[in-house]
Amino acid sequence: MSTSEEAPRPVLQRICVSCGRTYYPADDAPMCRPCTLANRASHVPLPQQTLGGRQ
């Protein structure tokens, strides 16, 4: 076995800042996936152009 730069980091459990449930963060998100998706849907207003082209 060789030591390489791209050794997988140990996945740490986090506590969701929104619902308090423990989860494994996929991408350093402070919330679990359901809360992240819910917040992205409700809190972050996306410009219509990026969603599907023309209106």
HTML snippet that shows the backbone in 3Dmol.js (N, CA, C, O; Angstrom):
<script src="https://3Dmol.org/build/3Dmol-min.js"></script>
<div id="view" style="width:600px;height:400px;position:relative"></div>
<script>
const pdb = `
ATOM      1  N   MET A   1       0.843  -1.202   0.000  1.00  0.00           N
ATOM      2  CA  MET A   1       0.000   0.000   0.000  1.00  0.00           C
ATOM      3  C   MET A   1       0.873   1.245   0.000  1.00  0.00           C
ATOM      4  O   MET A   1       1.849   1.328   0.745  1.00  0.00           O
ATOM      5  N   SER A   2       0.525   2.190  -0.822  1.00  0.00           N
ATOM      6  CA  SER A   2       1.299   3.421  -0.883  1.00  0.00           C
ATOM      7  C   SER A   2       0.496   4.557  -0.264  1.00  0.00           C
ATOM      8  O   SER A   2      -0.730   4.597  -0.368  1.00  0.00           O
ATOM      9  N   THR A   3       1.193   5.463   0.369  1.00  0.00           N
ATOM     10  CA  THR A   3       0.502   6.636   0.924  1.00  0.00           C
ATOM     11  C   THR A   3       0.344   7.666  -0.175  1.00  0.00           C
ATOM     12  O   THR A   3       1.325   8.128  -0.757  1.00  0.00           O
ATOM     13  N   SER A   4      -0.893   8.019  -0.450  1.00  0.00           N
ATOM     14  CA  SER A   4      -1.149   8.987  -1.517  1.00  0.00           C
ATOM     15  C   SER A   4      -1.877  10.189  -0.951  1.00  0.00           C
ATOM     16  O   SER A   4      -2.422  10.135   0.151  1.00  0.00           O
ATOM     17  N   GLU A   5      -1.883  11.266  -1.704  1.00  0.00           N
ATOM     18  CA  GLU A   5      -2.541  12.497  -1.264  1.00  0.00           C
ATOM     19  C   GLU A   5      -4.044  12.318  -1.170  1.00  0.00           C
ATOM     20  O   GLU A   5      -4.705  12.951  -0.347  1.00  0.00           O
ATOM     21  N   GLU A   6      -4.583  11.446  -2.023  1.00  0.00           N
ATOM     22  CA  GLU A   6      -6.038  11.328  -2.076  1.00  0.00           C
ATOM     23  C   GLU A   6      -6.569  10.175  -1.229  1.00  0.00           C
ATOM     24  O   GLU A   6      -7.435   9.420  -1.670  1.00  0.00           O
ATOM     25  N   ALA A   7      -6.055  10.048  -0.037  1.00  0.00           N
ATOM     26  CA  ALA A   7      -6.601   9.071   0.896  1.00  0.00           C
ATOM     27  C   ALA A   7      -7.957   9.589   1.369  1.00  0.00           C
ATOM     28  O   ALA A   7      -8.084  10.765   1.712  1.00  0.00           O
ATOM     29  N   PRO A   8      -8.967   8.725   1.391  1.00  0.00           N
ATOM     30  CA  PRO A   8     -10.309   9.169   1.796  1.00  0.00           C
ATOM     31  C   PRO A   8     -10.331   9.622   3.247  1.00  0.00           C
ATOM     32  O   PRO A   8      -9.821   8.938   4.134  1.00  0.00           O
ATOM     33  N   ARG A   9     -10.925  10.778   3.474  1.00  0.00           N
ATOM     34  CA  ARG A   9     -11.048  11.262   4.845  1.00  0.00           C
ATOM     35  C   ARG A   9     -12.060  10.413   5.594  1.00  0.00           C
ATOM     36  O   ARG A   9     -13.038   9.950   5.006  1.00  0.00           O
ATOM     37  N   PRO A  10     -11.838  10.205   6.877  1.00  0.00           N
ATOM     38  CA  PRO A  10     -12.867   9.529   7.673  1.00  0.00           C
ATOM     39  C   PRO A  10     -14.127  10.391   7.717  1.00  0.00           C
ATOM     40  O   PRO A  10     -14.062  11.597   7.954  1.00  0.00           O
ATOM     41  N   VAL A  11     -15.256   9.761   7.489  1.00  0.00           N
ATOM     42  CA  VAL A  11     -16.508  10.519   7.463  1.00  0.00           C
ATOM     43  C   VAL A  11     -16.992  10.712   8.891  1.00  0.00           C
ATOM     44  O   VAL A  11     -17.243   9.744   9.609  1.00  0.00           O
ATOM     45  N   LEU A  12     -17.118  11.954   9.290  1.00  0.00           N
ATOM     46  CA  LEU A  12     -17.544  12.263  10.647  1.00  0.00           C
ATOM     47  C   LEU A  12     -19.030  12.543  10.681  1.00  0.00           C
ATOM     48  O   LEU A  12     -19.597  13.139   9.765  1.00  0.00           O
ATOM     49  N   GLN A  13     -19.642  12.097  11.760  1.00  0.00           N
ATOM     50  CA  GLN A  13     -21.057  12.418  11.923  1.00  0.00           C
ATOM     51  C   GLN A  13     -21.176  13.856  12.385  1.00  0.00           C
ATOM     52  O   GLN A  13     -20.362  14.343  13.170  1.00  0.00           O
ATOM     53  N   ARG A  14     -22.190  14.522  11.890  1.00  0.00           N
ATOM     54  CA  ARG A  14     -22.479  15.871  12.342  1.00  0.00           C
ATOM     55  C   ARG A  14     -23.893  15.916  12.870  1.00  0.00           C
ATOM     56  O   ARG A  14     -24.686  14.997  12.667  1.00  0.00           O
ATOM     57  N   ILE A  15     -24.194  17.015  13.559  1.00  0.00           N
ATOM     58  CA  ILE A  15     -25.556  17.225  14.025  1.00  0.00           C
ATOM     59  C   ILE A  15     -26.161  18.341  13.189  1.00  0.00           C
ATOM     60  O   ILE A  15     -25.599  19.432  13.098  1.00  0.00           O
ATOM     61  N   CYS A  16     -27.286  18.071  12.592  1.00  0.00           N
ATOM     62  CA  CYS A  16     -27.935  19.048  11.721  1.00  0.00           C
ATOM     63  C   CYS A  16     -28.305  20.287  12.526  1.00  0.00           C
ATOM     64  O   CYS A  16     -28.932  20.189  13.581  1.00  0.00           O
ATOM     65  N   VAL A  17     -27.912  21.455  12.018  1.00  0.00           N
ATOM     66  CA  VAL A  17     -28.193  22.699  12.733  1.00  0.00           C
ATOM     67  C   VAL A  17     -29.674  23.049  12.661  1.00  0.00           C
ATOM     68  O   VAL A  17     -30.158  23.897  13.411  1.00  0.00           O
ATOM     69  N   SER A  18     -30.389  22.387  11.750  1.00  0.00           N
ATOM     70  CA  SER A  18     -31.794  22.706  11.581  1.00  0.00           C
ATOM     71  C   SER A  18     -32.692  21.786  12.405  1.00  0.00           C
ATOM     72  O   SER A  18     -33.551  22.252  13.155  1.00  0.00           O
ATOM     73  N   CYS A  19     -32.483  20.460  12.257  1.00  0.00           N
ATOM     74  CA  CYS A  19     -33.408  19.542  12.927  1.00  0.00           C
ATOM     75  C   CYS A  19     -32.753  18.776  14.077  1.00  0.00           C
ATOM     76  O   CYS A  19     -33.440  18.100  14.844  1.00  0.00           O
ATOM     77  N   GLY A  20     -31.428  18.880  14.198  1.00  0.00           N
ATOM     78  CA  GLY A  20     -30.756  18.256  15.333  1.00  0.00           C
ATOM     79  C   GLY A  20     -30.464  16.776  15.151  1.00  0.00           C
ATOM     80  O   GLY A  20     -29.968  16.125  16.071  1.00  0.00           O
ATOM     81  N   ARG A  21     -30.760  16.248  13.996  1.00  0.00           N
ATOM     82  CA  ARG A  21     -30.525  14.830  13.736  1.00  0.00           C
ATOM     83  C   ARG A  21     -29.057  14.614  13.361  1.00  0.00           C
ATOM     84  O   ARG A  21     -28.445  15.476  12.730  1.00  0.00           O
ATOM     85  N   THR A  22     -28.498  13.480  13.744  1.00  0.00           N
ATOM     86  CA  THR A  22     -27.124  13.194  13.338  1.00  0.00           C
ATOM     87  C   THR A  22     -27.133  12.661  11.913  1.00  0.00           C
ATOM     88  O   THR A  22     -28.012  11.889  11.530  1.00  0.00           O
ATOM     89  N   TYR A  23     -26.148  13.080  11.140  1.00  0.00           N
ATOM     90  CA  TYR A  23     -26.091  12.692   9.730  1.00  0.00           C
ATOM     91  C   TYR A  23     -24.650  12.674   9.279  1.00  0.00           C
ATOM     92  O   TYR A  23     -23.765  13.181   9.968  1.00  0.00           O
ATOM     93  N   TYR A  24     -24.419  12.086   8.117  1.00  0.00           N
ATOM     94  CA  TYR A  24     -23.091  12.098   7.523  1.00  0.00           C
ATOM     95  C   TYR A  24     -23.084  13.131   6.404  1.00  0.00           C
ATOM     96  O   TYR A  24     -23.731  12.922   5.378  1.00  0.00           O
ATOM     97  N   PRO A  25     -22.368  14.239   6.575  1.00  0.00           N
ATOM     98  CA  PRO A  25     -22.386  15.295   5.563  1.00  0.00           C
ATOM     99  C   PRO A  25     -21.735  14.822   4.272  1.00  0.00           C
ATOM    100  O   PRO A  25     -20.635  14.270   4.287  1.00  0.00           O
ATOM    101  N   ALA A  26     -22.418  15.042   3.164  1.00  0.00           N
ATOM    102  CA  ALA A  26     -21.878  14.644   1.869  1.00  0.00           C
ATOM    103  C   ALA A  26     -20.890  15.686   1.367  1.00  0.00           C
ATOM    104  O   ALA A  26     -19.875  15.343   0.761  1.00  0.00           O
ATOM    105  N   ASP A  27     -21.184  16.951   1.616  1.00  0.00           N
ATOM    106  CA  ASP A  27     -20.356  18.011   1.032  1.00  0.00           C
ATOM    107  C   ASP A  27     -20.167  19.167   2.008  1.00  0.00           C
ATOM    108  O   ASP A  27     -20.326  20.330   1.640  1.00  0.00           O
ATOM    109  N   ASP A  28     -19.821  18.837   3.272  1.00  0.00           N
ATOM    110  CA  ASP A  28     -19.575  19.871   4.271  1.00  0.00           C
ATOM    111  C   ASP A  28     -20.782  20.756   4.525  1.00  0.00           C
ATOM    112  O   ASP A  28     -20.636  21.897   4.963  1.00  0.00           O
ATOM    113  N   ALA A  29     -21.956  20.245   4.256  1.00  0.00           N
ATOM    114  CA  ALA A  29     -23.157  21.030   4.524  1.00  0.00           C
ATOM    115  C   ALA A  29     -23.429  21.038   6.029  1.00  0.00           C
ATOM    116  O   ALA A  29     -23.228  20.027   6.701  1.00  0.00           O
ATOM    117  N   PRO A  30     -23.889  22.185   6.563  1.00  0.00           N
ATOM    118  CA  PRO A  30     -24.180  22.271   7.998  1.00  0.00           C
ATOM    119  C   PRO A  30     -25.486  21.596   8.376  1.00  0.00           C
ATOM    120  O   PRO A  30     -25.798  21.463   9.559  1.00  0.00           O
ATOM    121  N   MET A  31     -26.248  21.171   7.384  1.00  0.00           N
ATOM    122  CA  MET A  31     -27.532  20.531   7.646  1.00  0.00           C
ATOM    123  C   MET A  31     -27.608  19.197   6.925  1.00  0.00           C
ATOM    124  O   MET A  31     -26.878  18.960   5.963  1.00  0.00           O
ATOM    125  N   CYS A  32     -28.497  18.324   7.396  1.00  0.00           N
ATOM    126  CA  CYS A  32     -28.671  17.050   6.728  1.00  0.00           C
ATOM    127  C   CYS A  32     -29.342  17.270   5.366  1.00  0.00           C
ATOM    128  O   CYS A  32     -29.874  18.344   5.085  1.00  0.00           O
ATOM    129  N   ARG A  33     -29.302  16.249   4.549  1.00  0.00           N
ATOM    130  CA  ARG A  33     -29.784  16.404   3.172  1.00  0.00           C
ATOM    131  C   ARG A  33     -31.227  16.896   3.080  1.00  0.00           C
ATOM    132  O   ARG A  33     -31.495  17.819   2.311  1.00  0.00           O
ATOM    133  N   PRO A  34     -32.175  16.314   3.836  1.00  0.00           N
ATOM    134  CA  PRO A  34     -33.563  16.821   3.738  1.00  0.00           C
ATOM    135  C   PRO A  34     -33.673  18.304   4.092  1.00  0.00           C
ATOM    136  O   PRO A  34     -34.381  19.055   3.420  1.00  0.00           O
ATOM    137  N   CYS A  35     -32.973  18.723   5.147  1.00  0.00           N
ATOM    138  CA  CYS A  35     -33.052  20.129   5.536  1.00  0.00           C
ATOM    139  C   CYS A  35     -32.364  21.016   4.511  1.00  0.00           C
ATOM    140  O   CYS A  35     -32.826  22.119   4.220  1.00  0.00           O
ATOM    141  N   THR A  36     -31.257  20.527   3.967  1.00  0.00           N
ATOM    142  CA  THR A  36     -30.550  21.307   2.951  1.00  0.00           C
ATOM    143  C   THR A  36     -31.452  21.522   1.744  1.00  0.00           C
ATOM    144  O   THR A  36     -31.537  22.628   1.210  1.00  0.00           O
ATOM    145  N   LEU A  37     -32.118  20.464   1.322  1.00  0.00           N
ATOM    146  CA  LEU A  37     -33.004  20.579   0.166  1.00  0.00           C
ATOM    147  C   LEU A  37     -34.187  21.478   0.480  1.00  0.00           C
ATOM    148  O   LEU A  37     -34.598  22.283  -0.357  1.00  0.00           O
ATOM    149  N   ALA A  38     -34.731  21.347   1.673  1.00  0.00           N
ATOM    150  CA  ALA A  38     -35.877  22.165   2.055  1.00  0.00           C
ATOM    151  C   ALA A  38     -35.486  23.642   2.114  1.00  0.00           C
ATOM    152  O   ALA A  38     -36.220  24.510   1.643  1.00  0.00           O
ATOM    153  N   ASN A  39     -34.316  23.910   2.700  1.00  0.00           N
ATOM    154  CA  ASN A  39     -33.868  25.297   2.784  1.00  0.00           C
ATOM    155  C   ASN A  39     -33.556  25.855   1.413  1.00  0.00           C
ATOM    156  O   ASN A  39     -33.859  27.012   1.119  1.00  0.00           O
ATOM    157  N   ARG A  40     -32.949  25.029   0.574  1.00  0.00           N
ATOM    158  CA  ARG A  40     -32.613  25.515  -0.756  1.00  0.00           C
ATOM    159  C   ARG A  40     -33.883  25.852  -1.521  1.00  0.00           C
ATOM    160  O   ARG A  40     -33.924  26.807  -2.297  1.00  0.00           O
ATOM    161  N   ALA A  41     -34.918  25.055  -1.289  1.00  0.00           N
ATOM    162  CA  ALA A  41     -36.176  25.284  -1.997  1.00  0.00           C
ATOM    163  C   ALA A  41     -36.894  26.530  -1.475  1.00  0.00           C
ATOM    164  O   ALA A  41     -37.473  27.288  -2.253  1.00  0.00           O
ATOM    165  N   SER A  42     -36.856  26.738  -0.157  1.00  0.00           N
ATOM    166  CA  SER A  42     -37.680  27.806   0.395  1.00  0.00           C
ATOM    167  C   SER A  42     -36.922  29.116   0.600  1.00  0.00           C
ATOM    168  O   SER A  42     -37.462  30.190   0.335  1.00  0.00           O
ATOM    169  N   HIS A  43     -35.671  29.035   1.070  1.00  0.00           N
ATOM    170  CA  HIS A  43     -34.981  30.258   1.462  1.00  0.00           C
ATOM    171  C   HIS A  43     -34.245  30.944   0.325  1.00  0.00           C
ATOM    172  O   HIS A  43     -34.227  32.172   0.246  1.00  0.00           O
ATOM    173  N   VAL A  44     -33.639  30.159  -0.553  1.00  0.00           N
ATOM    174  CA  VAL A  44     -32.778  30.750  -1.574  1.00  0.00           C
ATOM    175  C   VAL A  44     -33.557  30.989  -2.853  1.00  0.00           C
ATOM    176  O   VAL A  44     -33.908  30.036  -3.549  1.00  0.00           O
ATOM    177  N   PRO A  45     -33.835  32.250  -3.176  1.00  0.00           N
ATOM    178  CA  PRO A  45     -34.554  32.540  -4.421  1.00  0.00           C
ATOM    179  C   PRO A  45     -33.613  32.423  -5.608  1.00  0.00           C
ATOM    180  O   PRO A  45     -32.653  33.185  -5.722  1.00  0.00           O
ATOM    181  N   LEU A  46     -33.884  31.478  -6.487  1.00  0.00           N
ATOM    182  CA  LEU A  46     -33.035  31.286  -7.654  1.00  0.00           C
ATOM    183  C   LEU A  46     -33.558  32.129  -8.803  1.00  0.00           C
ATOM    184  O   LEU A  46     -34.768  32.232  -9.006  1.00  0.00           O
ATOM    185  N   PRO A  47     -32.648  32.728  -9.552  1.00  0.00           N
ATOM    186  CA  PRO A  47     -33.083  33.445 -10.753  1.00  0.00           C
ATOM    187  C   PRO A  47     -33.697  32.468 -11.752  1.00  0.00           C
ATOM    188  O   PRO A  47     -33.206  31.352 -11.920  1.00  0.00           O
ATOM    189  N   GLN A  48     -34.747  32.884 -12.397  1.00  0.00           N
ATOM    190  CA  GLN A  48     -35.475  31.982 -13.289  1.00  0.00           C
ATOM    191  C   GLN A  48     -34.642  31.516 -14.473  1.00  0.00           C
ATOM    192  O   GLN A  48     -34.876  30.434 -15.010  1.00  0.00           O
ATOM    193  N   GLN A  49     -33.670  32.328 -14.882  1.00  0.00           N
ATOM    194  CA  GLN A  49     -32.875  31.947 -16.048  1.00  0.00           C
ATOM    195  C   GLN A  49     -32.113  30.649 -15.811  1.00  0.00           C
ATOM    196  O   GLN A  49     -31.971  29.839 -16.727  1.00  0.00           O
ATOM    197  N   THR A  50     -31.622  30.442 -14.590  1.00  0.00           N
ATOM    198  CA  THR A  50     -30.790  29.276 -14.338  1.00  0.00           C
ATOM    199  C   THR A  50     -31.626  28.019 -14.201  1.00  0.00           C
ATOM    200  O   THR A  50     -31.086  26.915 -14.270  1.00  0.00           O
ATOM    201  N   LEU A  51     -32.928  28.155 -14.008  1.00  0.00           N
ATOM    202  CA  LEU A  51     -33.750  26.988 -13.737  1.00  0.00           C
ATOM    203  C   LEU A  51     -34.122  26.217 -14.991  1.00  0.00           C
ATOM    204  O   LEU A  51     -34.168  24.988 -14.951  1.00  0.00           O
ATOM    205  N   GLY A  52     -34.386  26.878 -16.086  1.00  0.00           N
ATOM    206  CA  GLY A  52     -34.806  26.097 -17.249  1.00  0.00           C
ATOM    207  C   GLY A  52     -34.741  26.871 -18.551  1.00  0.00           C
ATOM    208  O   GLY A  52     -35.441  26.530 -19.505  1.00  0.00           O
ATOM    209  N   GLY A  53     -33.915  27.906 -18.611  1.00  0.00           N
ATOM    210  CA  GLY A  53     -33.826  28.639 -19.860  1.00  0.00           C
ATOM    211  C   GLY A  53     -34.777  29.819 -19.894  1.00  0.00           C
ATOM    212  O   GLY A  53     -34.831  30.620 -18.960  1.00  0.00           O
ATOM    213  N   ARG A  54     -35.523  29.914 -20.977  1.00  0.00           N
ATOM    214  CA  ARG A  54     -36.363  31.104 -21.130  1.00  0.00           C
ATOM    215  C   ARG A  54     -37.695  30.946 -20.414  1.00  0.00           C
ATOM    216  O   ARG A  54     -38.140  29.833 -20.134  1.00  0.00           O
ATOM    217  N   GLN A  55     -38.314  32.066 -20.128  1.00  0.00           N
ATOM    218  CA  GLN A  55     -39.583  32.043 -19.408  1.00  0.00           C
ATOM    219  C   GLN A  55     -40.742  32.111 -20.364  1.00  0.00           C
ATOM    220  O   GLN A  55     -41.896  32.102 -19.937  1.00  0.00           O
TER     221      GLN A  55
END
`;
const viewer = $3Dmol.createViewer("view");
viewer.addModel(pdb, "pdb");
viewer.setStyle({}, {cartoon: {color: "spectrum"}});
viewer.zoomTo();
viewer.render();
</script>
